[in-house]
Amino acid sequence: MENDAYLLGMGDYVDVASPSNRARIKAADLYDGVLGALDEIGEQYVEKFLRLTKGTHGRWLGFLGGHHYHDFGDGTTSDTRIAEALGAPYLGSCAFLRVKFSRPNSARRLACTIWCHHGAGGGVRVSSPLNKLDNIMRCFDADIYLIGHQHKKVAAPMQQLYMTKKEPHHLGYHTKFIACTGGYLRGYLQGSKVGNIPTGSYVEKWMLPPTALGGIKIHIEPKMRHRETDLKIEVTL
């Protein structure tokens, strides 16, 4: 926020219920009182997220839907409520975003296109989310491709060569980025317990590798190359 940054929600803002958990709750045919109590707990998770993100209202490009969220009785979810509270659109599973840059007193604008998805599936290798995005690049045209879900914090530049439109023609290049945006879930905790019994998280139980915590930062700057405007994109992990 100190650097006038904009934010993008990649899903799983509250670790309250997985798809299988929600299916079991619906199949249980619980009384209204129990469902109301679950809604109160869901509201507490939403309020906690909003406390942690206080001061960011209006700075979000949007919120993707994730796998972990709470279904409220009125048809909303913890994801949609967070998006509304922070003044941003709810983007669903996948979205194209366009960020526009303009100079003062100039009608010319340059746009950066972002393809984003919460993510699906998994992979133990650090390169697994990048392999998914490498395939996606063949189907969608964007400058930046982002997924979450796998908790990995990795990025790679992808170079694309082209011939400039204006004469005299030159060989130009455009750098695209693919990235997995990380996460904040600590998989291994010394002394973790359930009650008085030593028990690890699902990461520990399934022998999954720990990942670097935190998110990524993307710096986008308009640049002139061969008399044509292009984007300089840098990703900080």
C-alpha positions as CSV (number, residue, x, y, z in Angstrom):
1,M,0.0,0.0,0.0
2,E,2.9,2.3,0.6
3,N,3.9,1.9,-3.0
4,D,0.4,2.6,-4.3
5,A,-0.1,-1.0,-5.2
6,Y,-3.2,-2.7,-6.5
7,L,-4.2,-6.1,-5.3
8,L,-5.8,-9.2,-6.9
9,G,-7.5,-11.9,-4.9
10,M,-6.6,-15.4,-6.0
11,G,-9.1,-17.4,-3.9
12,D,-9.1,-19.4,-0.6
13,Y,-9.3,-16.4,1.6
14,V,-10.7,-18.4,4.5
15,D,-9.7,-22.0,5.3
16,V,-13.2,-23.0,6.5
17,A,-14.6,-25.7,4.2
18,S,-13.4,-27.7,1.2
19,P,-15.7,-28.9,-1.6
20,S,-16.0,-32.3,0.0
21,N,-16.8,-30.7,3.4
22,R,-19.5,-28.5,1.9
23,A,-21.0,-31.6,0.1
24,R,-21.2,-33.5,3.4
25,I,-22.8,-30.6,5.2
26,K,-25.5,-30.4,2.5
27,A,-26.1,-34.1,2.5
28,A,-26.5,-34.2,6.3
29,D,-29.8,-32.2,6.0
30,L,-29.0,-30.3,9.2
31,Y,-31.6,-28.3,11.2
32,D,-31.9,-24.6,10.5
33,G,-30.4,-23.8,14.0
34,V,-27.2,-25.7,13.1
35,L,-26.9,-24.1,9.7
36,G,-27.4,-20.7,11.4
37,A,-24.6,-21.4,13.8
38,L,-22.4,-22.4,10.9
39,D,-23.2,-19.1,9.2
40,E,-22.1,-17.2,12.3
41,I,-18.8,-19.0,12.2
42,G,-18.5,-18.2,8.5
43,E,-19.1,-14.5,9.3
44,Q,-16.3,-14.6,11.9
45,Y,-13.9,-15.8,9.2
46,V,-15.0,-13.1,6.8
47,E,-14.6,-10.4,9.6
48,K,-11.1,-11.7,10.4
49,F,-10.0,-11.4,6.7
50,L,-11.4,-7.9,6.5
51,R,-9.6,-6.9,9.7
52,L,-6.3,-8.2,8.2
53,T,-6.9,-6.2,5.0
54,K,-8.1,-3.0,6.6
55,G,-7.2,0.1,4.5
56,T,-7.2,-1.7,1.2
57,H,-10.8,-0.9,0.2
58,G,-11.0,0.2,-3.5
59,R,-7.5,-1.1,-4.2
60,W,-8.5,-4.6,-5.4
61,L,-8.8,-5.5,-9.1
62,G,-11.1,-8.3,-8.2
63,F,-11.6,-11.5,-6.3
64,L,-11.4,-15.0,-7.8
65,G,-13.5,-17.8,-6.3
66,G,-11.5,-20.5,-4.6
67,H,-12.1,-24.0,-3.4
68,H,-12.3,-23.2,0.3
69,Y,-15.2,-20.9,1.3
70,H,-18.4,-20.9,3.3
71,D,-21.9,-21.1,1.7
72,F,-24.3,-18.8,3.5
73,G,-28.0,-19.5,3.7
74,D,-28.9,-16.4,1.6
75,G,-27.0,-17.7,-1.4
76,T,-23.8,-15.6,-0.9
77,T,-20.4,-17.1,0.0
78,S,-17.5,-15.8,2.1
79,D,-15.8,-15.0,-1.2
80,T,-18.6,-12.8,-2.6
81,R,-19.1,-11.1,0.8
82,I,-15.3,-10.2,1.0
83,A,-15.4,-8.8,-2.6
84,E,-18.4,-6.7,-1.8
85,A,-17.0,-5.4,1.5
86,L,-13.7,-4.3,-0.2
87,G,-15.4,-2.7,-3.2
88,A,-14.3,-5.0,-5.9
89,P,-15.9,-7.3,-8.5
90,Y,-16.3,-11.0,-7.8
91,L,-14.6,-12.7,-10.8
92,G,-15.7,-16.3,-10.4
93,S,-13.4,-19.1,-11.4
94,C,-11.4,-17.4,-14.2
95,A,-11.1,-13.9,-15.6
96,F,-9.4,-11.6,-18.1
97,L,-8.4,-8.3,-16.5
98,R,-7.2,-5.2,-18.4
99,V,-5.1,-2.6,-16.6
100,K,-4.7,0.7,-18.6
101,F,-1.9,3.2,-18.5
102,S,-2.1,6.7,-19.8
103,R,0.1,9.8,-19.8
104,P,-1.2,13.1,-18.4
105,N,-2.7,15.3,-21.2
106,S,-2.4,12.4,-23.7
107,A,-5.2,10.4,-25.4
108,R,-2.8,7.4,-26.0
109,R,-3.3,4.5,-23.7
110,L,-1.4,1.2,-23.2
111,A,-3.1,-1.8,-21.7
112,C,-1.8,-4.8,-19.9
113,T,-3.9,-8.0,-20.0
114,I,-3.9,-10.4,-17.1
115,W,-5.4,-13.9,-17.4
116,C,-6.0,-15.3,-13.9
117,H,-7.5,-18.5,-12.4
118,H,-7.6,-19.8,-8.9
119,G,-6.0,-23.1,-10.1
120,A,-6.9,-26.7,-10.2
121,G,-5.1,-30.0,-9.5
122,G,-1.7,-30.1,-7.9
123,G,1.8,-31.3,-8.2
124,V,4.8,-31.9,-5.9
125,R,7.4,-30.3,-8.2
126,V,8.0,-26.6,-7.9
127,S,7.5,-26.4,-11.7
128,S,4.0,-28.0,-11.8
129,P,2.0,-24.8,-11.8
130,L,4.2,-23.3,-14.5
131,N,3.7,-26.4,-16.7
132,K,-0.1,-25.8,-16.5
133,L,0.3,-22.1,-17.5
134,D,2.7,-23.0,-20.3
135,N,-0.2,-25.0,-21.8
136,I,-2.7,-22.2,-21.1
137,M,-0.6,-19.7,-23.0
138,R,-1.4,-21.5,-26.2
139,C,-5.2,-20.9,-25.7
140,F,-5.4,-17.4,-24.2
141,D,-3.6,-14.2,-25.3
142,A,-2.5,-12.2,-22.4
143,D,0.6,-10.4,-21.0
144,I,0.5,-12.1,-17.6
145,Y,-0.9,-15.5,-16.6
146,L,-1.6,-16.2,-12.9
147,I,-2.8,-19.1,-10.8
148,G,-2.9,-19.8,-7.1
149,H,-4.2,-23.0,-5.4
150,Q,-0.8,-24.8,-5.2
151,H,0.7,-22.4,-2.7
152,K,4.0,-22.3,-4.7
153,K,5.6,-18.9,-5.2
154,V,7.3,-19.3,-8.6
155,A,7.4,-17.3,-11.9
156,A,9.1,-17.4,-15.3
157,P,9.5,-14.9,-18.2
158,M,8.4,-16.1,-21.6
159,Q,9.8,-14.3,-24.6
160,Q,7.8,-13.7,-27.8
161,L,9.4,-12.3,-30.9
162,Y,7.6,-10.3,-33.6
163,M,8.1,-7.9,-36.5
164,T,7.3,-4.3,-35.7
165,K,4.4,-2.7,-37.6
166,K,6.0,0.6,-38.4
167,E,8.7,1.0,-41.1
168,P,11.6,0.5,-41.1
169,H,10.6,-2.8,-39.6
170,H,12.6,-4.3,-36.8
171,L,12.6,-7.5,-34.9
172,G,10.8,-6.8,-31.6
173,Y,10.2,-8.8,-28.5
174,H,7.6,-8.9,-25.9
175,T,8.1,-10.5,-22.5
176,K,5.2,-12.4,-21.0
177,F,5.1,-13.8,-17.4
178,I,3.6,-16.9,-16.0
179,A,3.4,-17.2,-12.2
180,C,1.9,-19.1,-9.3
181,T,1.0,-16.5,-6.7
182,G,2.0,-18.3,-3.4
183,G,0.0,-18.6,-0.2
184,Y,0.1,-18.2,3.6
185,L,-0.6,-21.6,4.9
186,R,2.1,-23.0,7.1
187,G,2.3,-26.8,6.4
188,Y,4.8,-27.8,9.2
189,L,4.4,-26.5,12.7
190,Q,6.7,-27.8,15.5
191,G,4.6,-29.2,18.4
192,S,1.3,-29.1,16.5
193,K,-1.5,-31.0,18.2
194,V,-5.2,-31.8,18.1
195,G,-6.2,-31.7,21.7
196,N,-3.3,-33.3,23.5
197,I,-2.3,-35.6,20.7
198,P,0.6,-34.7,18.4
199,T,-0.9,-34.3,14.9
200,G,0.4,-32.6,11.8
201,S,-1.5,-30.7,9.1
202,Y,-2.6,-32.4,5.9
203,V,0.7,-31.2,4.4
204,E,2.7,-33.1,6.9
205,K,0.4,-36.2,6.8
206,W,0.7,-36.5,3.0
207,M,4.5,-35.9,3.0
208,L,4.1,-32.8,0.9
209,P,7.1,-30.4,0.6
210,P,6.9,-27.1,2.5
211,T,6.6,-24.0,0.3
212,A,7.8,-20.4,0.7
213,L,5.1,-18.3,2.3
214,G,3.8,-15.0,1.0
215,G,2.7,-13.5,-2.3
216,I,4.3,-12.1,-5.3
217,K,4.7,-8.5,-6.6
218,I,4.4,-7.5,-10.2
219,H,5.8,-4.3,-11.5
220,I,4.4,-3.1,-14.9
221,E,6.0,-0.1,-16.7
222,P,5.2,1.3,-20.2
223,K,8.3,1.5,-22.3
224,M,9.2,2.7,-25.9
225,R,11.0,0.2,-28.1
226,H,11.7,0.9,-31.8
227,R,9.2,3.8,-31.7
228,E,6.5,1.4,-30.4
229,T,5.1,1.3,-26.9
230,D,5.5,-1.9,-25.0
231,L,5.4,-3.2,-21.4
232,K,8.3,-3.8,-19.1
233,I,7.1,-6.5,-16.6
234,E,9.1,-7.7,-13.6
235,V,8.0,-10.2,-10.9
236,T,9.4,-10.1,-7.4
237,L,9.0,-13.3,-5.4
